[in-house]
Amino acid sequence: MANVNLTIDAERCKGCGLCVRACPKKIMSLSKTKLNSKGYRPSEVTEPEKCVACASCALTCPDSVITIVKL
């Protein structure tokens, strides 16, 4: 697996869940404990070590709040 830095701008995330559905590794979810200032549950990575940097999540995000950098 590649070393990957995946970041989500939680404040801009609308919690639509498109990235959660797009992830082939099923390592993303909507937060069960956090709300951003707009009242949305932002996406989060539950198992970052399993990320393969395919960028499916970033490509499906309508607000471009996901950034992936291979290390």
N, CA, C and O atoms as a Maestro MAE file, in Angstrom:
{
 s_m_m2io_version
 :::
 2.0.0
}

f_m_ct {
 s_m_title
 :::
 protein
 m_atom[284] {
  # First column is atom index #
  i_m_mmod_type
  r_m_x_coord
  r_m_y_coord
  r_m_z_coord
  i_m_residue_number
  s_m_chain_name
  s_m_pdb_residue_name
  s_m_pdb_atom_name
  i_m_atomic_number
  :::
  1 25 0.832 -1.184 0.000 1 A "MET " " N  " 7
  2 3 0.000 0.000 0.000 1 A "MET " " CA " 6
  3 2 0.879 1.251 0.000 1 A "MET " " C  " 6
  4 15 1.966 1.265 0.576 1 A "MET " " O  " 8
  5 25 0.396 2.274 -0.642 2 A "ALA " " N  " 7
  6 3 1.127 3.535 -0.723 2 A "ALA " " CA " 6
  7 2 0.951 4.334 0.562 2 A "ALA " " C  " 6
  8 15 -0.085 4.260 1.223 2 A "ALA " " O  " 8
  9 25 1.990 5.103 0.903 3 A "ASN " " N  " 7
  10 3 1.835 6.048 2.007 3 A "ASN " " CA " 6
  11 2 1.067 7.240 1.478 3 A "ASN " " C  " 6
  12 15 1.449 7.841 0.474 3 A "ASN " " O  " 8
  13 25 -0.018 7.578 2.156 4 A "VAL " " N  " 7
  14 3 -0.950 8.581 1.643 4 A "VAL " " CA " 6
  15 2 -1.332 9.553 2.739 4 A "VAL " " C  " 6
  16 15 -1.523 9.167 3.892 4 A "VAL " " O  " 8
  17 25 -1.441 10.811 2.369 5 A "ASN " " N  " 7
  18 3 -1.978 11.820 3.274 5 A "ASN " " CA " 6
  19 2 -3.309 12.267 2.689 5 A "ASN " " C  " 6
  20 15 -3.341 13.005 1.704 5 A "ASN " " O  " 8
  21 25 -4.396 11.829 3.286 6 A "LEU " " N  " 7
  22 3 -5.736 12.185 2.834 6 A "LEU " " CA " 6
  23 2 -6.323 13.161 3.845 6 A "LEU " " C  " 6
  24 15 -6.440 12.840 5.027 6 A "LEU " " O  " 8
  25 25 -6.691 14.349 3.384 7 A "THR " " N  " 7
  26 3 -7.274 15.334 4.285 7 A "THR " " CA " 6
  27 2 -8.654 15.738 3.788 7 A "THR " " C  " 6
  28 15 -8.919 15.787 2.587 7 A "THR " " O  " 8
  29 25 -9.519 16.024 4.743 8 A "ILE " " N  " 7
  30 3 -10.880 16.460 4.453 8 A "ILE " " CA " 6
  31 2 -11.103 17.777 5.161 8 A "ILE " " C  " 6
  32 15 -10.888 17.882 6.368 8 A "ILE " " O  " 8
  33 25 -11.533 18.782 4.422 9 A "ASP " " N  " 7
  34 3 -11.869 20.067 5.021 9 A "ASP " " CA " 6
  35 2 -13.253 19.920 5.650 9 A "ASP " " C  " 6
  36 15 -14.274 20.183 5.015 9 A "ASP " " O  " 8
  37 25 -13.261 19.499 6.902 10 A "ALA " " N  " 7
  38 3 -14.514 19.178 7.593 10 A "ALA " " CA " 6
  39 2 -15.462 20.367 7.669 10 A "ALA " " C  " 6
  40 15 -16.680 20.187 7.669 10 A "ALA " " O  " 8
  41 25 -14.926 21.564 7.733 11 A "GLU " " N  " 7
  42 3 -15.771 22.750 7.846 11 A "GLU " " CA " 6
  43 2 -16.560 23.002 6.564 11 A "GLU " " C  " 6
  44 15 -17.668 23.536 6.614 11 A "GLU " " O  " 8
  45 25 -15.997 22.621 5.411 12 A "ARG " " N  " 7
  46 3 -16.679 22.828 4.132 12 A "ARG " " CA " 6
  47 2 -17.493 21.618 3.685 12 A "ARG " " C  " 6
  48 15 -18.291 21.721 2.753 12 A "ARG " " O  " 8
  49 25 -17.300 20.468 4.340 13 A "CYS " " N  " 7
  50 3 -18.001 19.235 3.965 13 A "CYS " " CA " 6
  51 2 -19.490 19.359 4.299 13 A "CYS " " C  " 6
  52 15 -19.862 19.801 5.386 13 A "CYS " " O  " 8
  53 25 -20.337 18.956 3.335 14 A "LYS " " N  " 7
  54 3 -21.786 19.007 3.535 14 A "LYS " " CA " 6
  55 2 -22.373 17.660 3.956 14 A "LYS " " C  " 6
  56 15 -23.587 17.533 4.115 14 A "LYS " " O  " 8
  57 25 -21.519 16.664 4.136 15 A "GLY " " N  " 7
  58 3 -21.997 15.369 4.600 15 A "GLY " " CA " 6
  59 2 -22.896 14.656 3.614 15 A "GLY " " C  " 6
  60 15 -23.802 13.931 4.025 15 A "GLY " " O  " 8
  61 25 -22.673 14.840 2.328 16 A "CYS " " N  " 7
  62 3 -23.537 14.224 1.320 16 A "CYS " " CA " 6
  63 2 -23.324 12.711 1.221 16 A "CYS " " C  " 6
  64 15 -24.221 11.982 0.798 16 A "CYS " " O  " 8
  65 25 -22.130 12.239 1.612 17 A "GLY " " N  " 7
  66 3 -21.854 10.814 1.598 17 A "GLY " " CA " 6
  67 2 -21.415 10.248 0.262 17 A "GLY " " C  " 6
  68 15 -21.227 9.037 0.149 17 A "GLY " " O  " 8
  69 25 -21.245 11.077 -0.751 18 A "LEU " " N  " 7
  70 3 -20.814 10.561 -2.053 18 A "LEU " " CA " 6
  71 2 -19.442 9.911 -1.971 18 A "LEU " " C  " 6
  72 15 -19.195 8.891 -2.614 18 A "LEU " " O  " 8
  73 25 -18.553 10.493 -1.186 19 A "CYS " " N  " 7
  74 3 -17.211 9.917 -1.041 19 A "CYS " " CA " 6
  75 2 -17.267 8.572 -0.322 19 A "CYS " " C  " 6
  76 15 -16.505 7.659 -0.639 19 A "CYS " " O  " 8
  77 25 -18.163 8.458 0.635 20 A "VAL " " N  " 7
  78 3 -18.316 7.203 1.375 20 A "VAL " " CA " 6
  79 2 -18.719 6.090 0.413 20 A "VAL " " C  " 6
  80 15 -18.178 4.986 0.472 20 A "VAL " " O  " 8
  81 25 -19.659 6.380 -0.464 21 A "ARG " " N  " 7
  82 3 -20.115 5.377 -1.438 21 A "ARG " " CA " 6
  83 2 -19.061 5.093 -2.503 21 A "ARG " " C  " 6
  84 15 -18.995 3.979 -3.023 21 A "ARG " " O  " 8
  85 25 -18.234 6.089 -2.835 22 A "ALA " " N  " 7
  86 3 -17.254 5.930 -3.906 22 A "ALA " " CA " 6
  87 2 -16.010 5.154 -3.487 22 A "ALA " " C  " 6
  88 15 -15.317 4.603 -4.342 22 A "ALA " " O  " 8
  89 25 -15.716 5.100 -2.208 23 A "CYS " " N  " 7
  90 3 -14.480 4.473 -1.741 23 A "CYS " " CA " 6
  91 2 -14.503 2.957 -1.942 23 A "CYS " " C  " 6
  92 15 -15.336 2.269 -1.352 23 A "CYS " " O  " 8
  93 25 -13.593 2.429 -2.771 24 A "PRO " " N  " 7
  94 3 -13.587 0.982 -3.014 24 A "PRO " " CA " 6
  95 2 -13.120 0.179 -1.802 24 A "PRO " " C  " 6
  96 15 -13.426 -1.009 -1.697 24 A "PRO " " O  " 8
  97 25 -12.393 0.802 -0.900 25 A "LYS " " N  " 7
  98 3 -11.891 0.125 0.295 25 A "LYS " " CA " 6
  99 2 -12.850 0.238 1.478 25 A "LYS " " C  " 6
  100 15 -12.639 -0.391 2.516 25 A "LYS " " O  " 8
  101 25 -13.905 1.041 1.320 26 A "LYS " " N  " 7
  102 3 -14.915 1.230 2.375 26 A "LYS " " CA " 6
  103 2 -14.288 1.700 3.698 26 A "LYS " " C  " 6
  104 15 -14.603 1.183 4.770 26 A "LYS " " O  " 8
  105 25 -13.392 2.693 3.590 27 A "ILE " " N  " 7
  106 3 -12.711 3.197 4.785 27 A "ILE " " CA " 6
  107 2 -13.151 4.609 5.148 27 A "ILE " " C  " 6
  108 15 -12.509 5.265 5.969 27 A "ILE " " O  " 8
  109 25 -14.225 5.078 4.555 28 A "MET " " N  " 7
  110 3 -14.742 6.412 4.865 28 A "MET " " CA " 6
  111 2 -16.143 6.290 5.437 28 A "MET " " C  " 6
  112 15 -16.887 5.363 5.116 28 A "MET " " O  " 8
  113 25 -16.487 7.245 6.291 29 A "SER " " N  " 7
  114 3 -17.833 7.282 6.853 29 A "SER " " CA " 6
  115 2 -18.168 8.715 7.230 29 A "SER " " C  " 6
  116 15 -17.288 9.572 7.307 29 A "SER " " O  " 8
  117 25 -19.438 8.960 7.463 30 A "LEU " " N  " 7
  118 3 -19.839 10.258 7.990 30 A "LEU " " CA " 6
  119 2 -19.643 10.198 9.500 30 A "LEU " " C  " 6
  120 15 -19.953 9.192 10.138 30 A "LEU " " O  " 8
  121 25 -19.132 11.270 10.055 31 A "SER " " N  " 7
  122 3 -18.823 11.301 11.485 31 A "SER " " CA " 6
  123 2 -20.067 11.020 12.326 31 A "SER " " C  " 6
  124 15 -21.154 11.523 12.041 31 A "SER " " O  " 8
  125 25 -19.889 10.227 13.339 32 A "LYS " " N  " 7
  126 3 -20.971 9.947 14.281 32 A "LYS " " CA " 6
  127 2 -20.883 10.856 15.506 32 A "LYS " " C  " 6
  128 15 -21.811 10.910 16.312 32 A "LYS " " O  " 8
  129 25 -19.752 11.577 15.642 33 A "THR " " N  " 7
  130 3 -19.530 12.375 16.847 33 A "THR " " CA " 6
  131 2 -19.319 13.863 16.594 33 A "THR " " C  " 6
  132 15 -19.408 14.660 17.528 33 A "THR " " O  " 8
  133 25 -19.042 14.253 15.356 34 A "LYS " " N  " 7
  134 3 -18.719 15.654 15.071 34 A "LYS " " CA " 6
  135 2 -19.759 16.303 14.156 34 A "LYS " " C  " 6
  136 15 -20.324 15.657 13.274 34 A "LYS " " O  " 8
  137 25 -19.991 17.579 14.387 35 A "LEU " " N  " 7
  138 3 -20.777 18.425 13.488 35 A "LEU " " CA " 6
  139 2 -19.934 19.631 13.154 35 A "LEU " " C  " 6
  140 15 -19.212 20.140 14.012 35 A "LEU " " O  " 8
  141 25 -20.013 20.105 11.902 36 A "ASN " " N  " 7
  142 3 -19.310 21.340 11.587 36 A "ASN " " CA " 6
  143 2 -20.214 22.526 11.928 36 A "ASN " " C  " 6
  144 15 -21.330 22.335 12.410 36 A "ASN " " O  " 8
  145 25 -19.744 23.730 11.682 37 A "SER " " N  " 7
  146 3 -20.504 24.921 12.096 37 A "SER " " CA " 6
  147 2 -21.824 25.078 11.351 37 A "SER " " C  " 6
  148 15 -22.696 25.832 11.784 37 A "SER " " O  " 8
  149 25 -21.977 24.367 10.226 38 A "LYS " " N  " 7
  150 3 -23.228 24.428 9.468 38 A "LYS " " CA " 6
  151 2 -24.202 23.322 9.887 38 A "LYS " " C  " 6
  152 15 -25.317 23.238 9.372 38 A "LYS " " O  " 8
  153 25 -23.771 22.482 10.821 39 A "GLY " " N  " 7
  154 3 -24.638 21.413 11.317 39 A "GLY " " CA " 6
  155 2 -24.559 20.114 10.553 39 A "GLY " " C  " 6
  156 15 -25.385 19.224 10.760 39 A "GLY " " O  " 8
  157 25 -23.572 19.986 9.665 40 A "TYR " " N  " 7
  158 3 -23.412 18.758 8.885 40 A "TYR " " CA " 6
  159 2 -22.435 17.813 9.573 40 A "TYR " " C  " 6
  160 15 -21.524 18.243 10.281 40 A "TYR " " O  " 8
  161 25 -22.638 16.528 9.354 41 A "ARG " " N  " 7
  162 3 -21.692 15.516 9.828 41 A "ARG " " CA " 6
  163 2 -20.663 15.307 8.719 41 A "ARG " " C  " 6
  164 15 -20.986 14.725 7.684 41 A "ARG " " O  " 8
  165 25 -19.435 15.771 8.921 42 A "PRO " " N  " 7
  166 3 -18.429 15.663 7.860 42 A "PRO " " CA " 6
  167 2 -17.930 14.237 7.667 42 A "PRO " " C  " 6
  168 15 -18.031 13.397 8.560 42 A "PRO " " O  " 8
  169 25 -17.405 13.993 6.510 43 A "SER " " N  " 7
  170 3 -16.790 12.695 6.226 43 A "SER " " CA " 6
  171 2 -15.495 12.575 7.001 43 A "SER " " C  " 6
  172 15 -14.847 13.570 7.327 43 A "SER " " O  " 8
  173 25 -15.131 11.337 7.289 44 A "GLU " " N  " 7
  174 3 -13.846 11.078 7.923 44 A "GLU " " CA " 6
  175 2 -13.331 9.726 7.458 44 A "GLU " " C  " 6
  176 15 -14.097 8.868 7.021 44 A "GLU " " O  " 8
  177 25 -12.026 9.555 7.559 45 A "VAL " " N  " 7
  178 3 -11.397 8.302 7.161 45 A "VAL " " CA " 6
  179 2 -11.258 7.445 8.411 45 A "VAL " " C  " 6
  180 15 -10.634 7.861 9.387 45 A "VAL " " O  " 8
  181 25 -11.834 6.264 8.383 46 A "THR " " N  " 7
  182 3 -11.816 5.406 9.557 46 A "THR " " CA " 6
  183 2 -10.565 4.541 9.643 46 A "THR " " C  " 6
  184 15 -10.133 4.180 10.737 46 A "THR " " O  " 8
  185 25 -9.981 4.206 8.491 47 A "GLU " " N  " 7
  186 3 -8.773 3.379 8.468 47 A "GLU " " CA " 6
  187 2 -7.789 3.941 7.433 47 A "GLU " " C  " 6
  188 15 -7.638 3.373 6.352 47 A "GLU " " O  " 8
  189 25 -7.122 5.053 7.761 48 A "PRO " " N  " 7
  190 3 -6.260 5.720 6.785 48 A "PRO " " CA " 6
  191 2 -5.131 4.841 6.249 48 A "PRO " " C  " 6
  192 15 -4.670 5.046 5.126 48 A "PRO " " O  " 8
  193 25 -4.685 3.872 7.033 49 A "GLU " " N  " 7
  194 3 -3.597 3.000 6.585 49 A "GLU " " CA " 6
  195 2 -4.009 2.111 5.417 49 A "GLU " " C  " 6
  196 15 -3.146 1.563 4.731 49 A "GLU " " O  " 8
  197 25 -5.307 1.956 5.178 50 A "LYS " " N  " 7
  198 3 -5.798 1.116 4.078 50 A "LYS " " CA " 6
  199 2 -6.045 1.905 2.787 50 A "LYS " " C  " 6
  200 15 -6.409 1.322 1.766 50 A "LYS " " O  " 8
  201 25 -5.850 3.220 2.831 51 A "CYS " " N  " 7
  202 3 -6.073 4.061 1.649 51 A "CYS " " CA " 6
  203 2 -5.034 3.740 0.576 51 A "CYS " " C  " 6
  204 15 -3.840 3.654 0.861 51 A "CYS " " O  " 8
  205 25 -5.501 3.566 -0.658 52 A "VAL " " N  " 7
  206 3 -4.615 3.254 -1.782 52 A "VAL " " CA " 6
  207 2 -4.455 4.439 -2.731 52 A "VAL " " C  " 6
  208 15 -3.899 4.288 -3.819 52 A "VAL " " O  " 8
  209 25 -4.932 5.602 -2.334 53 A "ALA " " N  " 7
  210 3 -4.800 6.839 -3.114 53 A "ALA " " CA " 6
  211 2 -5.428 6.734 -4.496 53 A "ALA " " C  " 6
  212 15 -4.877 7.261 -5.463 53 A "ALA " " O  " 8
  213 25 -6.554 6.073 -4.605 54 A "CYS " " N  " 7
  214 3 -7.225 5.946 -5.905 54 A "CYS " " CA " 6
  215 2 -7.912 7.260 -6.293 54 A "CYS " " C  " 6
  216 15 -8.180 7.494 -7.471 54 A "CYS " " O  " 8
  217 25 -8.193 8.105 -5.318 55 A "ALA " " N  " 7
  218 3 -8.815 9.418 -5.502 55 A "ALA " " CA " 6
  219 2 -10.287 9.361 -5.886 55 A "ALA " " C  " 6
  220 15 -10.846 10.375 -6.305 55 A "ALA " " O  " 8
  221 25 -10.921 8.219 -5.757 56 A "SER " " N  " 7
  222 3 -12.352 8.124 -6.055 56 A "SER " " CA " 6
  223 2 -13.158 9.075 -5.181 56 A "SER " " C  " 6
  224 15 -14.103 9.707 -5.652 56 A "SER " " O  " 8
  225 25 -12.788 9.177 -3.916 57 A "CYS " " N  " 7
  226 3 -13.511 10.065 -2.999 57 A "CYS " " CA " 6
  227 2 -13.369 11.523 -3.439 57 A "CYS " " C  " 6
  228 15 -14.353 12.261 -3.487 57 A "CYS " " O  " 8
  229 25 -12.151 11.928 -3.755 58 A "ALA " " N  " 7
  230 3 -11.904 13.311 -4.148 58 A "ALA " " CA " 6
  231 2 -12.598 13.655 -5.466 58 A "ALA " " C  " 6
  232 15 -13.101 14.765 -5.634 58 A "ALA " " O  " 8
  233 25 -12.623 12.711 -6.389 59 A "LEU " " N  " 7
  234 3 -13.247 12.960 -7.686 59 A "LEU " " CA " 6
  235 2 -14.763 13.088 -7.594 59 A "LEU " " C  " 6
  236 15 -15.371 13.811 -8.382 59 A "LEU " " O  " 8
  237 25 -15.377 12.397 -6.646 60 A "THR " " N  " 7
  238 3 -16.829 12.459 -6.528 60 A "THR " " CA " 6
  239 2 -17.313 13.596 -5.635 60 A "THR " " C  " 6
  240 15 -18.501 13.917 -5.636 60 A "THR " " O  " 8
  241 25 -16.413 14.206 -4.875 61 A "CYS " " N  " 7
  242 3 -16.810 15.279 -3.957 61 A "CYS " " CA " 6
  243 2 -17.232 16.520 -4.740 61 A "CYS " " C  " 6
  244 15 -16.418 17.098 -5.460 61 A "CYS " " O  " 8
  245 25 -18.495 16.939 -4.611 62 A "PRO " " N  " 7
  246 3 -18.972 18.087 -5.379 62 A "PRO " " CA " 6
  247 2 -18.381 19.422 -4.924 62 A "PRO " " C  " 6
  248 15 -18.447 20.411 -5.655 62 A "PRO " " O  " 8
  249 25 -17.809 19.455 -3.727 63 A "ASP " " N  " 7
  250 3 -17.260 20.706 -3.199 63 A "ASP " " CA " 6
  251 2 -15.748 20.690 -3.105 63 A "ASP " " C  " 6
  252 15 -15.163 21.627 -2.561 63 A "ASP " " O  " 8
  253 25 -15.097 19.663 -3.614 64 A "SER " " N  " 7
  254 3 -13.642 19.554 -3.638 64 A "SER " " CA " 6
  255 2 -13.021 19.789 -2.269 64 A "SER " " C  " 6
  256 15 -12.089 20.582 -2.134 64 A "SER " " O  " 8
  257 25 -13.533 19.106 -1.257 65 A "VAL " " N  " 7
  258 3 -12.997 19.289 0.097 65 A "VAL " " CA " 6
  259 2 -11.989 18.198 0.484 65 A "VAL " " C  " 6
  260 15 -11.449 18.214 1.590 65 A "VAL " " O  " 8
  261 25 -11.740 17.255 -0.429 66 A "ILE " " N  " 7
  262 3 -10.816 16.147 -0.141 66 A "ILE " " CA " 6
  263 2 -9.541 16.318 -0.930 66 A "ILE " " C  " 6
  264 15 -9.569 16.561 -2.136 66 A "ILE " " O  " 8
  265 25 -8.411 16.189 -0.235 67 A "THR " " N  " 7
  266 3 -7.103 16.287 -0.863 67 A "THR " " CA " 6
  267 2 -6.331 15.015 -0.570 67 A "THR " " C  " 6
  268 15 -6.292 14.544 0.566 67 A "THR " " O  " 8
  269 25 -5.718 14.465 -1.609 68 A "ILE " " N  " 7
  270 3 -4.919 13.243 -1.454 68 A "ILE " " CA " 6
  271 2 -3.524 13.506 -1.982 68 A "ILE " " C  " 6
  272 15 -3.345 13.981 -3.103 68 A "ILE " " O  " 8
  273 25 -2.534 13.189 -1.154 69 A "VAL " " N  " 7
  274 3 -1.141 13.355 -1.546 69 A "VAL " " CA " 6
  275 2 -0.420 12.050 -1.257 69 A "VAL " " C  " 6
  276 15 -0.442 11.560 -0.128 69 A "VAL " " O  " 8
  277 25 0.226 11.482 -2.284 70 A "LYS " " N  " 7
  278 3 1.045 10.287 -2.070 70 A "LYS " " CA " 6
  279 2 2.375 10.739 -1.479 70 A "LYS " " C  " 6
  280 15 2.995 11.687 -1.963 70 A "LYS " " O  " 8
  281 25 2.799 10.050 -0.432 71 A "LEU " " N  " 7
  282 3 4.064 10.393 0.238 71 A "LEU " " CA " 6
  283 2 5.183 9.525 -0.244 71 A "LEU " " C  " 6
  284 15 6.318 9.672 0.211 71 A "LEU " " O  " 8
  :::
 }
 m_bond[283] {
  # First column is bond index #
  i_m_from
  i_m_to
  i_m_order
  :::
  1 1 2 1
  2 2 3 1
  3 3 4 2
  4 3 5 1
  5 5 6 1
  6 6 7 1
  7 7 8 2
  8 7 9 1
  9 9 10 1
  10 10 11 1
  11 11 12 2
  12 11 13 1
  13 13 14 1
  14 14 15 1
  15 15 16 2
  16 15 17 1
  17 17 18 1
  18 18 19 1
  19 19 20 2
  20 19 21 1
  21 21 22 1
  22 22 23 1
  23 23 24 2
  24 23 25 1
  25 25 26 1
  26 26 27 1
  27 27 28 2
  28 27 29 1
  29 29 30 1
  30 30 31 1
  31 31 32 2
  32 31 33 1
  33 33 34 1
  34 34 35 1
  35 35 36 2
  36 35 37 1
  37 37 38 1
  38 38 39 1
  39 39 40 2
  40 39 41 1
  41 41 42 1
  42 42 43 1
  43 43 44 2
  44 43 45 1
  45 45 46 1
  46 46 47 1
  47 47 48 2
  48 47 49 1
  49 49 50 1
  50 50 51 1
  51 51 52 2
  52 51 53 1
  53 53 54 1
  54 54 55 1
  55 55 56 2
  56 55 57 1
  57 57 58 1
  58 58 59 1
  59 59 60 2
  60 59 61 1
  61 61 62 1
  62 62 63 1
  63 63 64 2
  64 63 65 1
  65 65 66 1
  66 66 67 1
  67 67 68 2
  68 67 69 1
  69 69 70 1
  70 70 71 1
  71 71 72 2
  72 71 73 1
  73 73 74 1
  74 74 75 1
  75 75 76 2
  76 75 77 1
  77 77 78 1
  78 78 79 1
  79 79 80 2
  80 79 81 1
  81 81 82 1
  82 82 83 1
  83 83 84 2
  84 83 85 1
  85 85 86 1
  86 86 87 1
  87 87 88 2
  88 87 89 1
  89 89 90 1
  90 90 91 1
  91 91 92 2
  92 91 93 1
  93 93 94 1
  94 94 95 1
  95 95 96 2
  96 95 97 1
  97 97 98 1
  98 98 99 1
  99 99 100 2
  100 99 101 1
  101 101 102 1
  102 102 103 1
  103 103 104 2
  104 103 105 1
  105 105 106 1
  106 106 107 1
  107 107 108 2
  108 107 109 1
  109 109 110 1
  110 110 111 1
  111 111 112 2
  112 111 113 1
  113 113 114 1
  114 114 115 1
  115 115 116 2
  116 115 117 1
  117 117 118 1
  118 118 119 1
  119 119 120 2
  120 119 121 1
  121 121 122 1
  122 122 123 1
  123 123 124 2
  124 123 125 1
  125 125 126 1
  126 126 127 1
  127 127 128 2
  128 127 129 1
  129 129 130 1
  130 130 131 1
  131 131 132 2
  132 131 133 1
  133 133 134 1
  134 134 135 1
  135 135 136 2
  136 135 137 1
  137 137 138 1
  138 138 139 1
  139 139 140 2
  140 139 141 1
  141 141 142 1
  142 142 143 1
  143 143 144 2
  144 143 145 1
  145 145 146 1
  146 146 147 1
  147 147 148 2
  148 147 149 1
  149 149 150 1
  150 150 151 1
  151 151 152 2
  152 151 153 1
  153 153 154 1
  154 154 155 1
  155 155 156 2
  156 155 157 1
  157 157 158 1
  158 158 159 1
  159 159 160 2
  160 159 161 1
  161 161 162 1
  162 162 163 1
  163 163 164 2
  164 163 165 1
  165 165 166 1
  166 166 167 1
  167 167 168 2
  168 167 169 1
  169 169 170 1
  170 170 171 1
  171 171 172 2
  172 171 173 1
  173 173 174 1
  174 174 175 1
  175 175 176 2
  176 175 177 1
  177 177 178 1
  178 178 179 1
  179 179 180 2
  180 179 181 1
  181 181 182 1
  182 182 183 1
  183 183 184 2
  184 183 185 1
  185 185 186 1
  186 186 187 1
  187 187 188 2
  188 187 189 1
  189 189 190 1
  190 190 191 1
  191 191 192 2
  192 191 193 1
  193 193 194 1
  194 194 195 1
  195 195 196 2
  196 195 197 1
  197 197 198 1
  198 198 199 1
  199 199 200 2
  200 199 201 1
  201 201 202 1
  202 202 203 1
  203 203 204 2
  204 203 205 1
  205 205 206 1
  206 206 207 1
  207 207 208 2
  208 207 209 1
  209 209 210 1
  210 210 211 1
  211 211 212 2
  212 211 213 1
  213 213 214 1
  214 214 215 1
  215 215 216 2
  216 215 217 1
  217 217 218 1
  218 218 219 1
  219 219 220 2
  220 219 221 1
  221 221 222 1
  222 222 223 1
  223 223 224 2
  224 223 225 1
  225 225 226 1
  226 226 227 1
  227 227 228 2
  228 227 229 1
  229 229 230 1
  230 230 231 1
  231 231 232 2
  232 231 233 1
  233 233 234 1
  234 234 235 1
  235 235 236 2
  236 235 237 1
  237 237 238 1
  238 238 239 1
  239 239 240 2
  240 239 241 1
  241 241 242 1
  242 242 243 1
  243 243 244 2
  244 243 245 1
  245 245 246 1
  246 246 247 1
  247 247 248 2
  248 247 249 1
  249 249 250 1
  250 250 251 1
  251 251 252 2
  252 251 253 1
  253 253 254 1
  254 254 255 1
  255 255 256 2
  256 255 257 1
  257 257 258 1
  258 258 259 1
  259 259 260 2
  260 259 261 1
  261 261 262 1
  262 262 263 1
  263 263 264 2
  264 263 265 1
  265 265 266 1
  266 266 267 1
  267 267 268 2
  268 267 269 1
  269 269 270 1
  270 270 271 1
  271 271 272 2
  272 271 273 1
  273 273 274 1
  274 274 275 1
  275 275 276 2
  276 275 277 1
  277 277 278 1
  278 278 279 1
  279 279 280 2
  280 279 281 1
  281 281 282 1
  282 282 283 1
  283 283 284 2
  :::
 }
}
